[in-house]
Amino acid sequence: MSKATNLFQRIKGVIIGGAIGDAMGMPTELWTQHMINQKFENGVQKLIGSMNNPNLTARDMQAGEITDDTINTLLIIDTITTSKGNLNVDQYIEKLTEWNENSELSAYVSGPSTLKALEQIKKGVPIDETGRFGTTNGASMKIAPVGIISDYKNMNQLIENVHQICLPTHNTGIAIAGASAVAAIISYVTEGGNDLNTLWEIADETVDIGLRKGYDLPGPSLKYRIDCAKQIVENNNLSEAQKKLYNQIGTGVETIETIPSVLAVVTMAKGRPMEAARISASLGGDTDTIGAISAAICGGMNQEFDQLAVEQIEKVNNLDFNDIAEKILRYSPYYSK
């Protein structure tokens, strides 16, 4: 198999993994861990449709349907390919605004930082100010395409690329640092990296630099939370680690909770995307976003997917993963014919 073919499979694995983690976590999004344990004896094991959720606006979604995590990722891929490998934040905002205004789905899946920023943009607020208080994981959930077209060994440029996408909605040090860690890890796995310890090391290095970008807001240390999450997975079995992540680190929508939990899930899943999706969907909190990011990382490392689930997601959402991966492949720094 050629280098280009291997790279294509890894990139496609990132995209499929993100969609599967998103779709599998969709029904339990913002459920508590206790609620999930009461409903599912062995956790969420497969794609299912939306269920009655007292913590979310009522929604009717099919098994395998994706949310804003994957939709935003696809919008950024579309922006990159339309711009022939470049990042065009204005074009991304145009695409996001069009989707937000015309999609019935956007009303109950779009994140708070993104919705607030789009409202401010409509009012004419400059985009370097609209993301002033965006600290949620909306930056990290969509950043995989930036990782695909960036080289983690050129960290300053990678983080600048991330900052460009974060600017209008998540222009804060914490959000940029978290998204940069994800992008750097995605870059590493698309190049062919698969060492779990290295993922933690890359995240640690990236956070230091990413925190220097954007607006500086008070808050806990992301590096400290990441270190605590690493200790949890190293010193506990799967069940206990899930409980401690939920109770001690947090699995909510804030970047400070999501990124440590993502790294923990990838490690607990041993780099297997389907397992990452199942663990995330059963974790509680922002299950679809943690699932989308962790399974995308695992999908770059290991392309062992449930093919029926892949086909179901493609059919329900009218997607072609081969076509999507093919479009962005040539813009990877690791691509050669």
VOBA-849456 format. One record per residue (C-alpha): residue number from 0; residue in one letter; z, y, x. Coordinates in Angstrom, 2 decimals, m for minus. Each point is the difference from the previous one (the first is absolute). Layout:
N
- NUM:A:Z:Y:X
...
//
This chain:
337
- 0:M:0.00:0.00:0.00
- 1:S:m0.99:3.41:1.44
- 2:K:2.42:2.84:0.70
- 3:A:m1.55:2.03:m2.83
- 4:T:0.46:m2.91:m2.43
- 5:N:3.64:m0.44:1.00
- 6:L:0.61:3.73:m0.40
- 7:F:m1.68:m0.05:m3.41
- 8:Q:2.29:m2.82:m1.15
- 9:R:3.10:1.86:1.17
- 10:I:m1.06:3.24:m1.68
- 11:K:m0.81:m1.86:m3.20
- 12:G:3.40:m1.71:0.30
- 13:V:1.72:3.39:0.11
- 14:I:m1.84:1.15:m3.12
- 15:I:0.53:m3.24:m1.94
- 16:G:3.65:m0.19:1.07
- 17:G:0.63:3.53:m1.22
- 18:A:m1.54:m0.74:m3.40
- 19:I:1.86:m3.30:m0.44
- 20:G:3.35:1.50:0.99
- 21:D:m0.62:2.89:m2.38
- 22:A:m1.10:m2.16:m2.95
- 23:M:2.77:m2.57:0.45
- 24:G:2.66:2.70:0.21
- 25:M:m1.38:1.99:m2.94
- 26:P:1.92:m1.79:m2.82
- 27:T:3.41:0.35:1.69
- 28:E:m0.44:3.56:1.27
- 29:L:3.34:1.87:m0.28
- 30:W:1.81:m3.05:m1.33
- 31:T:3.39:m0.59:1.58
- 32:Q:0.40:m3.08:2.16
- 33:H:2.46:m1.34:m2.57
- 34:M:m2.56:0.40:m2.81
- 35:I:m2.60:m1.92:2.02
- 36:N:2.42:m2.80:0.85
- 37:Q:0.93:m0.32:m3.68
- 38:K:m3.64:m0.17:m1.11
- 39:F:m1.46:m2.15:2.80
- 40:E:2.01:m2.97:1.21
- 41:N:m1.92:m0.26:3.28
- 42:G:m1.32:3.54:0.20
- 43:V:m3.52:1.19:m0.81
- 44:Q:m2.42:m2.67:1.20
- 45:K:m3.35:1.01:m1.49
- 46:L:m2.01:2.80:m1.56
- 47:I:1.29:0.93:m3.46
- 48:G:m0.60:2.86:m2.41
- 49:S:2.31:2.93:m0.66
- 50:M:3.21:m0.69:m1.89
- 51:N:2.48:2.11:m1.91
- 52:N:1.70:2.18:2.58
- 53:P:2.80:2.37:m1.06
- 54:N:m0.36:1.92:3.27
- 55:L:m3.69:0.90:m0.45
- 56:T:m2.25:1.56:m2.61
- 57:A:m1.47:m2.79:m2.14
- 58:R:m3.28:m1.29:1.38
- 59:D:m2.38:m2.82:m0.76
- 60:M:m1.52:m1.45:3.18
- 61:Q:m1.70:m3.33:0.57
- 62:A:1.04:m2.62:2.53
- 63:G:m1.67:1.01:3.25
- 64:E:m0.46:3.67:m0.90
- 65:I:0.58:2.42:2.88
- 66:T:1.93:3.28:m0.06
- 67:D:m0.24:3.31:1.82
- 68:D:0.91:m1.67:3.33
- 69:T:m3.34:m1.78:0.21
- 70:I:m1.94:2.65:m1.91
- 71:N:0.99:2.68:2.52
- 72:T:m0.81:m2.34:2.87
- 73:L:m3.48:m0.55:m1.44
- 74:L:m0.47:3.75:m0.52
- 75:I:0.75:0.60:3.69
- 76:I:m2.39:m2.78:1.04
- 77:D:m2.64:1.60:m2.18
- 78:T:0.71:3.39:1.59
- 79:I:m0.27:m1.44:3.52
- 80:T:m3.24:m1.82:m0.68
- 81:T:m1.57:2.95:m1.83
- 82:S:0.91:2.23:2.96
- 83:K:m1.37:m2.59:2.48
- 84:G:3.32:m0.85:1.60
- 85:N:1.65:3.40:m0.25
- 86:L:3.08:1.03:m1.92
- 87:N:m0.76:2.66:m2.60
- 88:V:3.21:0.95:m1.77
- 89:D:m1.76:2.36:m2.43
- 90:Q:m2.32:m2.79:m1.11
- 91:Y:2.96:m2.35:m0.41
- 92:I:1.80:2.54:m2.19
- 93:E:m3.15:0.41:m2.11
- 94:K:m0.23:m3.75:m0.53
- 95:L:3.73:m0.30:m0.71
- 96:T:m0.07:2.90:m2.48
- 97:E:m2.99:m1.49:m1.82
- 98:W:1.71:m3.39:m0.26
- 99:N:3.30:1.56:m1.08
- 100:E:m1.69:2.01:m2.77
- 101:N:m2.30:m2.72:m1.30
- 102:S:1.91:m3.25:0.39
- 103:E:2.29:m1.23:m2.77
- 104:L:1.89:m1.91:2.68
- 105:S:0.97:3.08:2.03
- 106:A:2.47:1.26:m2.60
- 107:Y:2.40:m2.87:0.65
- 108:V:m0.63:m1.12:3.56
- 109:S:m0.42:3.20:2.03
- 110:G:2.90:0.96:2.28
- 111:P:2.19:3.11:m0.39
- 112:S:m0.98:1.73:3.27
- 113:T:m3.71:m0.43:m0.68
- 114:L:0.19:1.26:m3.60
- 115:K:2.03:3.04:1.04
- 116:A:m2.42:0.83:2.82
- 117:L:m3.07:m0.31:m2.24
- 118:E:1.57:2.40:m2.51
- 119:Q:0.65:2.53:2.76
- 120:I:m3.54:m0.36:1.35
- 121:K:m1.31:0.81:m3.48
- 122:K:2.04:3.21:0.10
- 123:G:m1.59:1.01:3.30
- 124:V:2.88:m0.80:2.34
- 125:P:m1.39:m0.65:3.54
- 126:I:m0.04:m3.71:0.92
- 127:D:2.13:0.56:3.09
- 128:E:2.79:0.98:m2.42
- 129:T:m0.53:m2.37:m2.95
- 130:G:1.51:m2.96:1.84
- 131:R:3.03:2.01:1.15
- 132:F:2.55:m2.33:m1.60
- 133:G:m1.95:m3.26:m0.20
- 134:T:2.31:m2.62:1.50
- 135:T:m0.95:m3.04:m2.07
- 136:N:m1.99:m3.07:1.02
- 137:G:m3.22:1.32:m1.56
- 138:A:m1.15:0.86:3.53
- 139:S:0.65:m3.47:1.40
- 140:M:m1.43:m1.95:m2.93
- 141:K:m3.55:1.33:0.49
- 142:I:m0.17:0.39:3.77
- 143:A:m1.45:m3.40:1.02
- 144:P:m3.59:1.35:0.23
- 145:V:1.16:2.60:2.54
- 146:G:1.47:m2.85:2.04
- 147:I:m3.29:m1.89:m0.25
- 148:I:m1.96:2.90:1.54
- 149:S:2.64:1.02:2.59
- 150:D:1.14:m1.48:3.32
- 151:Y:3.77:m0.44:0.24
- 152:K:m0.28:0.31:3.80
- 153:N:m1.08:3.62:m0.56
- 154:M:3.15:0.78:m1.96
- 155:N:m0.29:3.79:m0.12
- 156:Q:m3.46:m0.17:m1.57
- 157:L:1.06:m2.70:m2.45
- 158:I:2.92:2.12:m1.18
- 159:E:m2.22:3.06:m0.29
- 160:N:m2.34:m2.06:m2.21
- 161:V:2.95:m1.02:m2.15
- 162:H:1.18:3.59:m0.24
- 163:Q:m3.37:1.11:m1.33
- 164:I:0.27:m2.41:m2.94
- 165:C:3.70:0.81:m0.58
- 166:L:m0.52:3.76:0.08
- 167:P:m0.57:0.73:m3.71
- 168:T:2.57:m2.38:m1.49
- 169:H:2.51:m1.16:2.67
- 170:N:0.14:2.66:2.70
- 171:T:3.49:m0.90:1.21
- 172:G:1.16:m1.56:3.24
- 173:I:1.55:m3.03:m1.72
- 174:A:m3.10:m0.82:m2.07
- 175:I:m2.37:0.53:2.94
- 176:A:2.20:m2.10:2.31
- 177:G:0.13:m2.87:m2.50
- 178:A:m3.72:0.12:m0.72
- 179:S:m0.77:0.23:3.72
- 180:A:2.06:m3.12:0.67
- 181:V:m2.00:m1.88:m2.64
- 182:A:m3.34:1.31:1.31
- 183:A:0.88:m0.95:3.59
- 184:I:1.01:m3.51:m1.05
- 185:I:m3.18:m0.40:m2.06
- 186:S:m1.99:1.09:3.06
- 187:Y:1.85:m2.57:2.11
- 188:V:m0.63:m2.90:m2.39
- 189:T:m3.67:0.89:m0.55
- 190:E:m0.48:m0.14:3.76
- 191:G:1.40:m3.52:m0.14
- 192:G:3.71:0.52:0.69
- 193:N:2.37:m2.38:m1.75
- 194:D:3.36:0.17:1.79
- 195:L:2.77:0.84:m2.46
- 196:N:2.30:1.56:2.61
- 197:T:m2.81:2.30:1.10
- 198:L:m0.28:1.36:m3.55
- 199:W:3.58:1.27:0.18
- 200:E:m0.63:1.50:3.44
- 201:I:m3.13:1.82:m1.20
- 202:A:1.86:1.36:m3.01
- 203:D:2.83:1.24:2.20
- 204:E:m2.38:1.80:2.36
- 205:T:m2.10:1.49:m2.77
- 206:V:2.90:1.39:m2.02
- 207:D:1.17:2.10:2.96
- 208:I:m3.35:1.79:0.20
- 209:G:m0.73:0.14:m3.73
- 210:L:3.26:1.80:m0.76
- 211:R:m1.27:2.99:2.00
- 212:K:m2.73:0.65:m2.59
- 213:G:0.29:1.73:m3.35
- 214:Y:3.02:1.70:m1.50
- 215:D:3.39:m1.00:1.36
- 216:L:2.43:m0.92:m2.78
- 217:P:3.60:m1.24:0.21
- 218:G:0.53:m3.72:m0.47
- 219:P:1.11:m3.28:1.56
- 220:S:m1.59:m1.44:3.14
- 221:L:m3.05:m2.16:m0.69
- 222:K:0.35:m1.65:3.43
- 223:Y:3.60:m0.93:m0.79
- 224:R:m0.98:m1.49:m3.37
- 225:I:m2.79:m2.00:1.69
- 226:D:2.47:m1.36:2.55
- 227:C:2.44:m0.94:m2.77
- 228:A:m2.77:m1.80:m1.90
- 229:K:m0.91:m1.94:3.14
- 230:Q:3.59:m1.11:0.44
- 231:I:0.15:m1.11:m3.62
- 232:V:m3.01:m2.31:0.27
- 233:E:1.10:m1.35:3.36
- 234:N:3.51:m0.89:m1.15
- 235:N:m0.47:m1.23:m3.59
- 236:N:m1.93:m2.62:m1.93
- 237:L:m2.74:1.13:m2.40
- 238:S:2.20:0.27:m3.09
- 239:E:2.77:1.93:1.75
- 240:A:m2.49:2.24:1.80
- 241:Q:m1.62:0.94:m3.32
- 242:K:3.40:0.93:m1.46
- 243:K:0.98:2.08:3.01
- 244:L:m3.33:1.79:0.17
- 245:Y:0.34:0.98:m3.64
- 246:N:3.65:1.06:0.26
- 247:Q:0.23:1.44:3.51
- 248:I:m3.47:1.25:0.98
- 249:G:m1.45:0.65:m3.44
- 250:T:m3.35:m0.99:m1.50
- 251:G:m0.80:3.16:m1.95
- 252:V:m2.84:2.50:0.17
- 253:E:1.31:2.04:2.94
- 254:T:m1.61:m0.55:3.41
- 255:I:3.44:m0.41:1.57
- 256:E:0.47:m3.17:m2.09
- 257:T:m3.55:m1.34:m0.20
- 258:I:m0.97:m0.20:3.67
- 259:P:3.04:m1.96:1.24
- 260:S:m0.34:m2.34:m3.00
- 261:V:m3.72:m0.53:0.70
- 262:L:0.66:m1.02:3.59
- 263:A:2.75:m2.33:m1.19
- 264:V:m2.29:m1.63:m2.59
- 265:V:m2.78:m0.55:2.55
- 266:T:2.52:m1.71:2.28
- 267:M:1.56:m2.08:m2.78
- 268:A:m3.49:m1.07:m1.08
- 269:K:m0.85:m0.91:3.62
- 270:G:m3.23:1.93:m0.30
- 271:R:m1.26:m1.92:m3.04
- 272:P:m1.50:2.36:m2.62
- 273:M:0.60:m2.09:m3.11
- 274:E:3.62:m0.51:0.99
- 275:A:0.39:3.73:0.67
- 276:A:m1.36:0.73:m3.48
- 277:R:2.41:m2.47:m1.63
- 278:I:3.04:1.27:1.92
- 279:S:m0.85:3.62:m0.81
- 280:A:m0.58:m0.67:m3.69
- 281:S:3.45:m1.63:m0.19
- 282:L:1.82:2.62:2.09
- 283:G:0.57:2.65:m2.67
- 284:G:m0.71:3.71:0.21
- 285:D:m3.50:1.16:0.94
- 286:T:m1.31:m3.55:0.10
- 287:D:m3.71:0.79:m0.24
- 288:T:0.01:2.51:2.87
- 289:I:2.14:m2.13:2.31
- 290:G:m2.25:m2.93:m0.91
- 291:A:m3.21:1.95:0.58
- 292:I:1.03:1.18:3.47
- 293:S:1.66:m3.20:1.23
- 294:A:m2.73:m2.33:m1.27
- 295:A:m2.69:2.28:1.47
- 296:I:1.64:m0.27:3.42
- 297:C:0.32:m3.77:m0.39
- 298:G:m3.60:m0.21:m1.25
- 299:G:m1.17:1.46:3.29
- 300:M:1.98:m2.64:1.89
- 301:N:m0.72:m2.99:m2.19
- 302:Q:m2.83:m0.35:m2.53
- 303:E:1.45:m2.95:m1.93
- 304:F:m0.19:1.15:m3.62
- 305:D:0.14:m1.70:m3.36
- 306:Q:m3.73:0.17:m0.71
- 307:L:0.47:m0.18:m3.76
- 308:A:2.26:3.07:0.18
- 309:V:m2.59:1.82:2.12
- 310:E:m2.75:m0.78:m2.50
- 311:Q:2.21:1.05:m2.92
- 312:I:0.74:3.38:1.58
- 313:E:m3.68:0.58:0.76
- 314:K:m0.97:m0.86:m3.58
- 315:V:2.73:1.97:m1.78
- 316:N:m0.55:3.13:2.09
- 317:N:m3.76:m0.33:0.56
- 318:L:0.39:m0.16:3.78
- 319:D:m1.98:m1.66:2.79
- 320:F:2.22:m0.42:3.05
- 321:N:m2.90:m1.02:2.23
- 322:D:m1.87:3.17:m0.88
- 323:I:3.06:2.23:0.50
- 324:A:0.79:m1.50:3.41
- 325:E:m3.64:0.17:1.08
- 326:K:m0.17:3.72:m0.74
- 327:I:2.93:0.96:2.22
- 328:L:m0.50:m2.64:2.72
- 329:R:m2.40:2.06:2.14
- 330:Y:2.51:2.86:0.25
- 331:S:2.68:m2.13:1.64
- 332:P:0.61:0.88:3.68
- 333:Y:m0.13:m3.74:0.71
- 334:Y:m3.44:m0.51:m1.52
- 335:S:m2.94:m1.10:2.10
- 336:K:m3.16:m1.68:m1.29
//
